[in-house]
Amino acid sequence: MLLPDIKEHMEKYAEEGEFGHVFVGSNCAKLRRANFTRVWAAALKKAGLSGFLS
C-alpha cells in the first residue's frame, strides 16, 4: 500500500545515488536534526500516529 508513495518520494525529493539522503531540505542540503524533528512531529500529529522516535 505504501510502496507507490515511497517510490514517488524517492523520485521527486531524495538525493540520487547509493549514499544520497532520503530527506533533504529546500536547498537539497542535509536536514538539521532540529528542523527534521519539528517537521516529523507535525507529520505524525497530522497522520494521527504516536510512539515513533524522532
N, CA, C and O atoms as a printed pandas DataFrame, in Angstrom:
     atom_number atom_name residue_name chain_id  residue_number  x_coord  y_coord  z_coord
0              1         N          MET        A               1    0.811   -1.184    0.000
1              2        CA          MET        A               1    0.000    0.000    0.000
2              3         C          MET        A               1    0.869    1.268    0.000
3              4         O          MET        A               1    0.526    2.243   -0.670
4              5         N          LEU        A               2    1.967    1.269    0.728
5              6        CA          LEU        A               2    2.810    2.461    0.814
6              7         C          LEU        A               2    3.857    2.560   -0.294
7              8         O          LEU        A               2    4.408    3.633   -0.540
8              9         N          LEU        A               3    4.121    1.464   -0.945
9             10        CA          LEU        A               3    5.196    1.430   -1.931
10            11         C          LEU        A               3    5.075    2.512   -3.007
11            12         O          LEU        A               3    6.079    3.153   -3.316
12            13         N          PRO        A               4    3.895    2.747   -3.593
13            14        CA          PRO        A               4    3.814    3.814   -4.606
14            15         C          PRO        A               4    4.181    5.196   -4.044
15            16         O          PRO        A               4    4.832    5.986   -4.728
16            17         N          ASP        A               5    3.771    5.488   -2.815
17            18        CA          ASP        A               5    4.099    6.773   -2.209
18            19         C          ASP        A               5    5.585    6.895   -1.919
19            20         O          ASP        A               5    6.178    7.953   -2.129
20            21         N          ILE        A               6    6.188    5.819   -1.439
21            22        CA          ILE        A               6    7.623    5.834   -1.158
22            23         C          ILE        A               6    8.408    6.002   -2.460
23            24         O          ILE        A               6    9.375    6.761   -2.511
24            25         N          LYS        A               7    7.998    5.308   -3.486
25            26        CA          LYS        A               7    8.670    5.417   -4.785
26            27         C          LYS        A               7    8.572    6.846   -5.319
27            28         O          LYS        A               7    9.551    7.394   -5.827
28            29         N          GLU        A               8    7.391    7.442   -5.203
29            30        CA          GLU        A               8    7.214    8.823   -5.664
30            31         C          GLU        A               8    8.112    9.780   -4.889
31            32         O          GLU        A               8    8.739   10.662   -5.477
32            33         N          HIS        A               9    8.175    9.607   -3.569
33            34        CA          HIS        A               9    9.035   10.462   -2.755
34            35         C          HIS        A               9   10.498   10.325   -3.186
35            36         O          HIS        A               9   11.201   11.321   -3.357
36            37         N          MET        A              10   10.937    9.101   -3.356
37            38        CA          MET        A              10   12.331    8.861   -3.731
38            39         C          MET        A              10   12.651    9.509   -5.079
39            40         O          MET        A              10   13.734   10.066   -5.257
40            41         N          GLU        A              11   11.725    9.438   -6.016
41            42        CA          GLU        A              11   11.954   10.014   -7.343
42            43         C          GLU        A              11   11.944   11.541   -7.318
43            44         O          GLU        A              11   12.722   12.178   -8.029
44            45         N          LYS        A              12   11.069   12.130   -6.506
45            46        CA          LYS        A              12   10.914   13.590   -6.501
46            47         C          LYS        A              12   11.839   14.314   -5.526
47            48         O          LYS        A              12   12.341   15.395   -5.835
48            49         N          TYR        A              13   12.066   13.726   -4.355
49            50        CA          TYR        A              13   12.679   14.502   -3.283
50            51         C          TYR        A              13   14.028   13.992   -2.792
51            52         O          TYR        A              13   14.845   14.791   -2.334
52            53         N          ALA        A              14   14.286   12.714   -2.868
53            54        CA          ALA        A              14   15.531   12.168   -2.312
54            55         C          ALA        A              14   16.707   12.457   -3.236
55            56         O          ALA        A              14   16.550   12.624   -4.446
56            57         N          GLU        A              15   17.885   12.512   -2.633
57            58        CA          GLU        A              15   19.102   12.675   -3.428
58            59         C          GLU        A              15   19.374   11.400   -4.213
59            60         O          GLU        A              15   19.015   10.300   -3.792
60            61         N          GLU        A              16   20.008   11.569   -5.347
61            62        CA          GLU        A              16   20.349   10.419   -6.174
62            63         C          GLU        A              16   21.571    9.703   -5.626
63            64         O          GLU        A              16   22.335   10.258   -4.837
64            65         N          GLY        A              17   21.737    8.484   -6.051
65            66        CA          GLY        A              17   22.924    7.727   -5.717
66            67         C          GLY        A              17   22.756    6.842   -4.503
67            68         O          GLY        A              17   21.828    6.996   -3.710
68            69         N          GLU        A              18   23.672    5.921   -4.386
69            70        CA          GLU        A              18   23.645    4.922   -3.313
70            71         C          GLU        A              18   23.701    5.546   -1.920
71            72         O          GLU        A              18   23.126    5.006   -0.975
72            73         N          PHE        A              19   24.392    6.684   -1.791
73            74        CA          PHE        A              19   24.567    7.306   -0.485
74            75         C          PHE        A              19   23.778    8.605   -0.343
75            76         O          PHE        A              19   24.027    9.390    0.572
76            77         N          GLY        A              20   22.814    8.833   -1.260
77            78        CA          GLY        A              20   22.003   10.044   -1.199
78            79         C          GLY        A              20   21.065   10.034   -0.003
79            80         O          GLY        A              20   20.619    8.976    0.440
80            81         N          HIS        A              21   20.774   11.209    0.510
81            82        CA          HIS        A              21   19.852   11.335    1.635
82            83         C          HIS        A              21   18.407   11.154    1.165
83            84         O          HIS        A              21   18.042   11.587    0.072
84            85         N          VAL        A              22   17.604   10.522    1.989
85            86        CA          VAL        A              22   16.190   10.296    1.674
86            87         C          VAL        A              22   15.396   11.576    1.917
87            88         O          VAL        A              22   14.476   11.890    1.161
88            89         N          PHE        A              23   15.743   12.308    2.956
89            90        CA          PHE        A              23   15.083   13.570    3.284
90            91         C          PHE        A              23   16.105   14.689    3.179
91            92         O          PHE        A              23   17.140   14.655    3.846
92            93         N          VAL        A              24   15.824   15.673    2.351
93            94        CA          VAL        A              24   16.715   16.819    2.196
94            95         C          VAL        A              24   15.911   18.098    2.365
95            96         O          VAL        A              24   14.688   18.104    2.224
96            97         N          GLY        A              25   16.614   19.176    2.667
97            98        CA          GLY        A              25   15.977   20.466    2.843
98            99         C          GLY        A              25   15.647   21.113    1.510
99           100         O          GLY        A              25   15.875   20.537    0.446
100          101         N          SER        A              26   15.105   22.324    1.587
101          102        CA          SER        A              26   14.670   23.030    0.378
102          103         C          SER        A              26   15.822   23.357   -0.566
103          104         O          SER        A              26   15.607   23.523   -1.767
104          105         N          ASN        A              27   17.030   23.450   -0.043
105          106        CA          ASN        A              27   18.205   23.716   -0.888
106          107         C          ASN        A              27   18.983   22.444   -1.186
107          108         O          ASN        A              27   20.164   22.501   -1.526
108          109         N          CYS        A              28   18.330   21.306   -1.062
109          110        CA          CYS        A              28   18.932   19.993   -1.300
110          111         C          CYS        A              28   20.086   19.708   -0.347
111          112         O          CYS        A              28   21.003   18.960   -0.685
112          113         N          ALA        A              29   20.044   20.291    0.822
113          114        CA          ALA        A              29   21.073   20.065    1.825
114          115         C          ALA        A              29   20.552   19.110    2.892
115          116         O          ALA        A              29   19.343   18.958    3.063
116          117         N          LYS        A              30   21.462   18.477    3.601
117          118        CA          LYS        A              30   21.103   17.584    4.687
118          119         C          LYS        A              30   20.291   18.359    5.723
119          120         O          LYS        A              30   20.648   19.481    6.085
120          121         N          LEU        A              31   19.214   17.767    6.193
121          122        CA          LEU        A              31   18.380   18.424    7.191
122          123         C          LEU        A              31   19.079   18.482    8.530
123          124         O          LEU        A              31   19.785   17.552    8.920
124          125         N          ARG        A              32   18.879   19.575    9.226
125          126        CA          ARG        A              32   19.356   19.676   10.596
126          127         C          ARG        A              32   18.374   18.920   11.474
127          128         O          ARG        A              32   17.169   18.935   11.223
128          129         N          ARG        A              33   18.883   18.266   12.490
129          130        CA          ARG        A              33   18.035   17.443   13.358
130          131         C          ARG        A              33   16.875   18.242   13.935
131          132         O          ARG        A              33   15.749   17.746   13.974
132          133         N          ALA        A              34   17.124   19.469   14.384
133          134        CA          ALA        A              34   16.062   20.280   14.986
134          135         C          ALA        A              34   14.943   20.559   13.982
135          136         O          ALA        A              34   13.765   20.503   14.334
136          137         N          ASN        A              35   15.304   20.857   12.743
137          138        CA          ASN        A              35   14.290   21.115   11.717
138          139         C          ASN        A              35   13.529   19.844   11.376
139          140         O          ASN        A              35   12.304   19.869   11.253
140          141         N          PHE        A              36   14.242   18.733   11.220
141          142        CA          PHE        A              36   13.585   17.483   10.887
142          143         C          PHE        A              36   12.630   17.062   11.999
143          144         O          PHE        A              36   11.516   16.617   11.724
144          145         N          THR        A              37   13.058   17.201   13.254
145          146        CA          THR        A              37   12.235   16.801   14.390
146          147         C          THR        A              37   10.923   17.575   14.401
147          148         O          THR        A              37    9.865   16.997   14.652
148          149         N          ARG        A              38   10.983   18.872   14.132
149          150        CA          ARG        A              38    9.780   19.707   14.116
150          151         C          ARG        A              38    8.826   19.256   13.007
151          152         O          ARG        A              38    7.628   19.101   13.243
152          153         N          VAL        A              39    9.345   19.051   11.824
153          154        CA          VAL        A              39    8.527   18.626   10.685
154          155         C          VAL        A              39    7.984   17.213   10.906
155          156         O          VAL        A              39    6.820   16.944   10.608
156          157         N          TRP        A              40    8.814   16.319   11.422
157          158        CA          TRP        A              40    8.418   14.936   11.685
158          159         C          TRP        A              40    7.288   14.892   12.711
159          160         O          TRP        A              40    6.311   14.166   12.525
160          161         N          ALA        A              41    7.414   15.664   13.791
161          162        CA          ALA        A              41    6.380   15.688   14.826
162          163         C          ALA        A              41    5.057   16.194   14.259
163          164         O          ALA        A              41    4.002   15.651   14.587
164          165         N          ALA        A              42    5.096   17.214   13.424
165          166        CA          ALA        A              42    3.880   17.746   12.810
166          167         C          ALA        A              42    3.241   16.712   11.882
167          168         O          ALA        A              42    2.018   16.571   11.855
168          169         N          ALA        A              43    4.061   15.994   11.130
169          170        CA          ALA        A              43    3.539   14.968   10.219
170          171         C          ALA        A              43    2.886   13.827   10.991
171          172         O          ALA        A              43    1.825   13.338   10.604
172          173         N          LEU        A              44    3.520   13.403   12.081
173          174        CA          LEU        A              44    2.937   12.345   12.914
174          175         C          LEU        A              44    1.592   12.781   13.491
175          176         O          LEU        A              44    0.633   12.009   13.497
176          177         N          LYS        A              45    1.529   14.009   13.970
177          178        CA          LYS        A              45    0.294   14.525   14.545
178          179         C          LYS        A              45   -0.812   14.568   13.497
179          180         O          LYS        A              45   -1.939   14.150   13.759
180          181         N          LYS        A              46   -0.489   15.071   12.315
181          182        CA          LYS        A              46   -1.462   15.148   11.222
182          183         C          LYS        A              46   -1.971   13.781   10.816
183          184         O          LYS        A              46   -3.142   13.620   10.472
184          185         N          ALA        A              47   -1.079   12.789   10.857
185          186        CA          ALA        A              47   -1.450   11.425   10.480
186          187         C          ALA        A              47   -2.138   10.663   11.626
187          188         O          ALA        A              47   -2.623    9.548   11.434
188          189         N          GLY        A              48   -2.172   11.277   12.811
189          190        CA          GLY        A              48   -2.794   10.625   13.951
190          191         C          GLY        A              48   -1.970    9.475   14.498
191          192         O          GLY        A              48   -2.516    8.515   15.041
192          193         N          LEU        A              49   -0.657    9.572   14.355
193          194        CA          LEU        A              49    0.241    8.499   14.806
194          195         C          LEU        A              49    1.027    8.950   16.020
195          196         O          LEU        A              49    1.296   10.139   16.191
196          197         N          SER        A              50    1.396    7.999   16.862
197          198        CA          SER        A              50    2.230    8.294   18.010
198          199         C          SER        A              50    3.143    7.105   18.275
199          200         O          SER        A              50    2.957    6.029   17.706
200          201         N          GLY        A              51    4.126    7.303   19.139
201          202        CA          GLY        A              51    5.018    6.224   19.511
202          203         C          GLY        A              51    6.201    6.023   18.578
203          204         O          GLY        A              51    6.898    5.013   18.674
204          205         N          PHE        A              52    6.440    6.975   17.672
205          206        CA          PHE        A              52    7.576    6.888   16.764
206          207         C          PHE        A              52    8.664    7.824   17.246
207          208         O          PHE        A              52    8.379    8.948   17.658
208          209         N          LEU        A              53    9.902    7.378   17.199
209          210        CA          LEU        A              53   11.018    8.233   17.592
210          211         C          LEU        A              53   11.255    9.301   16.559
211          212         O          LEU        A              53   10.997    9.101   15.372
212          213         N          SER        A              54   11.734   10.405   16.995
213          214        CA          SER        A              54   12.064   11.481   16.058
214          215         C          SER        A              54   13.556   11.670   15.957
215          216         O          SER        A              54   14.020   12.534   15.213
